């Protein structure tokens, strides 16, 4: 049994450690360092990598990672837990979705993996992070938040591979009933997709809302799900608890506002909706009603925009279609 080192974090068997991983550099030449927490078991076993705040204002995963790290006892573990609570550290420090240093190219860090060592700021970060994941992770989980504190679902990259099958089982083990086997084009360069392509089963978990919508319930969902996953992969000895049934989605998408105005949704999270059903009404500042917004599908409401006013093109709903 050997020590585990990631960046400056070095953990001996049966211990915990923290430090920093260098992922890029600032304009003063100093390194951009993202925090790393290692809980390294006393016995050999798999390594579970968990990351929060790849979008810097989505805090539920961050808080859940910190909670599970406080609760784990490395002396009782066969394997390791690797937590990166604020992966996109420059975005996290700014409390915004994207890094303020992502001037060029795609601003979303979760759209540029595996990255480029000689690319733009985001691509360099992605390259350094992804190189570390390939060396250190047997399984990975990426935490996100939705529009609402009640947001709860998981997704994985479904390409028919063995890694996809393993990722589906990870999603079930996490314990949220709604699972989306995803082949969404915009997520093909997301970290969980690229990790799966390299033989590392991975999932995204959407739990809770961004910013101030980080609730205790959502954070507990993260921590309890991580504990269940650690049991499933064998890092913890206790049996993994699975749900009796799951809602598997065959499609999932954002719905964008066709026009702006005062936004008044007529449905809520987890409502079942029918195609052409009115799901929101929109009004001008003179309180004149515009064309109502209708559902494009038969399915399930996953998130609802909580802003009282929206602009044309804003994300107003996320929806899923059960298989």
N, C-alpha and C positions, 0 to 999 in steps of 0.2 A: 504494500500500500504506500503510495507516494503522496507527497504534498501536491496541492493544486494551486497553480498560479495563473492569474489573469490580470494583465497589467501590473500594477504595484500591489495588488491584493494577493497574499500568499497564505494559504491555510494548510496546516499540518493535519494529518488524519485525526478525526474526532474533535475538530475545532472549527471556529468561525473566524473570518477575517474580512476586512474591507479595504478598498483602495480605489485607484482610478485607472481607466483604460484610455490611452491617448487615441483620439479618432480623427483629428485634423489640427490646424494651427490658426491662431488669430493673426491679425495684421501687425501685431507687435512681436511676432515670432514665437510666442508662448503657446504651449499645446492646449487644444480643446480636450478636456478630460471629463469623461462620463463616469459617475460613481458605480462601483461594483461591490456586491456583497456575496461572499461565499460561505455556505454552511457545508462543510466537508465531512462526510460520514467516517466512522471508525472502520468500516468494512468497505471493500470494493463494491461497485455497483454503477448503475447508469447515472448520467448527469442531465438534470432538467434545467434548461435555460428559460427564465421568465423576464420579460421586459415591459416596462411601462413608459408612457409619455414619448413614444415615437412621434406622437402629436402632442406638443408641449403643454396643452391646457386640458388634457384628459387624465385626471388625477386618481381615479378609482383604482386602477391597476397599481399605481405607485404605492398608495396607502395599503392595498392588500398584500403587496410584496413585503413591505415593511412589517406588517402584522404577522405573516407566516414566518418570517425570519426570526421574530421575537419568540415564536412558539416552538420552533424546531429545536430538538436536542441532537447535536451531531453524534453523540455517543451511541444513539439508538438508530443511526442511519446506515444503510448499505448503499453508498452512492452519494451524490452531491446535489445541492440546490444552488443555482447561480442566479442571482437577482440583479437586474439593472433597473433601478427604480425610476431613473430619469434619463432614458437612453438619448433622446435628442436634447442634450443639456442646454444648448443655447436657446432653443424654443421654450424649454421649461423655465429658464430664468426670466424669460420675457412674458411668461404666461400666455403664449399664443401658439397657434397650431403649427406654424412653420418657423424655421430658424430665421432670425433677422439677417443672417449672413448668406442666405440662399438667393443671391442676386441674379444668378444666371441659371438657365435651364429650368427643369421641373422643380417647383418649390417644395413639394411633398416628399419627405425622406422615404416614406413607405411606397414610393412609386419608382425608385431608381436602383433597386438591388438587382444584381450583386454589386453594383457600383463600379467605379473606375479609379485606379490609383493615381491616374494623371488627369482626372476629370475636374468638374466644378466642386464647390464646397460640399454639397449634399452627396455627390458621387464619391468623393474621397472619404467622407464619414461612412457611407454605406460599405465601401470596399474594406475599410479597416474593421468595422463591426462584423461583416460577413465572414471575413477571413478567420476571426476569432471564433465565431459560431461553428464554423466547419471543423475547427481544431478541438473545440471543447464541449459541444452539445450532442447529446444523443436524442433529445426531444426538445422542442421549443414551443413557447406560448407567448403571444403578443396581445397586450391588453389595450382596449379602446373603449370609448364612451359614445353614446348617441345623443339625440336631442333631449332625452328625458331621463329623470332619475330612475324610472321603472324599466329602462332598456335592459333586455336580457336575451342574448342569443350567441351561438358560436358558429364559426364557419371554417372550412378547410378546402384545400385545392383538390378538386375531383378530376383526375386525369386517367383513372383506371389503373393506376400503378399500385404496387405493394405499399408504397409510402402513403398513398391516399387511403387505403384500407386501414392502416395503422393510425392515421390521423383521425379517421372517423371514430375509431375506438377511443382515442384520446378525448375527442369532443364528448362522447358519451360519458366517459369517466369524469369529466369536469363537472357534469351534473345539471346543466341547463337543458330544458326540454327541447328548445327550438334549435335545430342544426341545419345549416345550409351547405350542401356539397357544391362548392363554388367553382365555376369556370368563367367568372366575370373577367372580360378582357383587361379592364383597368387595373386589376389586381395581379396580373401576371408578373409584374416586377415588384410586388410586395414581398416583404421578407419571408413570410410564412410559405409563400408559393416557391420562392427560390430555394429555401431550406429543404422543402419536400423534394424538389428536383435534384438535390444533392444527397438524398438518402436520409434526411433528418425529418421525421414526422413532426408536423407543426400545425397549430391552429391559431385563429384569432378569436378572442372573447370580447364581446361587447357587453359591458356591465356598467350600468349607471349613466349619468349625464356628465357632460364636460363642465369645467369651471366650478362654480359654486353649487352645482347639482350633484356633487360627490357626497352621497349619503352613507350612513353607517351600514345600511342594508346592502348597498352595492359593494362596499368594501368587504363586508363579511362574505358575500357571494364569491369574491375573488379569492380570499384566504381559504375558505372552505373548499372551493374548487381545486386550488393548488394542493391542499392536503390530500384530497381524494386522488388527484393525478399522481402524487408521489407514492401513494399506496398502490395505484394501478401499475406503475412501472417498476415497483419493487424497492424503492428507496426506503419506504416505511413498511413495517411488517403487517400492520393491520389490514383487514380485508377492505377492498374498494366497494363502495355502495353505488349501485347503478339504479337508474330510474326504471319503473315498470314499462314505460313507453316514451317515445320521443316523437316530436313533430318534425319530419324531414321536409325541407323545402325543395321544390324543383326549380324555383326562380326567385330572384331577389333583386330589387332595384330601388334607386332613389326616384322620387317624383318631384319635378321642379315646378315652381309657380309659373303658370302661363301668363299671368299679369300681376302687377303689384297692387297693394292697398291694405286696408285693415283686414287682418286674417282671422277668421272665426271657424275653426275646425268643428265638425259635427260628429266626429268619431274620436275614439281614444285608443291607447295602446292595447293590443291583443284582441281588438274587435275584429270579427269576421265581416268582410265587406263583399259586395257584389259589383260586377262590372256595370258602369254607368250610374252607380249610386252616388248621390251628392255627399261628398266627404268634407267639404269646406265651402264657406261663403266668403266673398271678398267685397269690400265696400270702399268707396272714395272717401275723402275727408269731408264731403258734403253728405255722407251717409247714404249715398246712392249705391244700390247693389249692382255689382258687375256680374258677368257670367259666372255661375257657380262652378266649382271644381268637382269633377266627377271621377270616380275610380276607373282606371284603365284595365282593371283585372278583377277576377274573383280571387280573394286571398285573405291575408292577415295583415293588420296594421302593426308595424314594428316600432316606429317612432313617429312623433308628431312635433313639428316646429312649434315652439312656445312663444315666439316673438309676436307681439300684437300687430306689427306691420311687417310686410314682406315686399321685396322688389321682384320684378320679373326675373326668373331664372334662379331664385333662391330654392334651396332644398327644403321642401315642406313636409314630405312624408318619406319614410322607408317602408317598403311593403314586401311581403313574401307570399309565394304561392305554394301551398302544401302539395306534396306529391300525391 
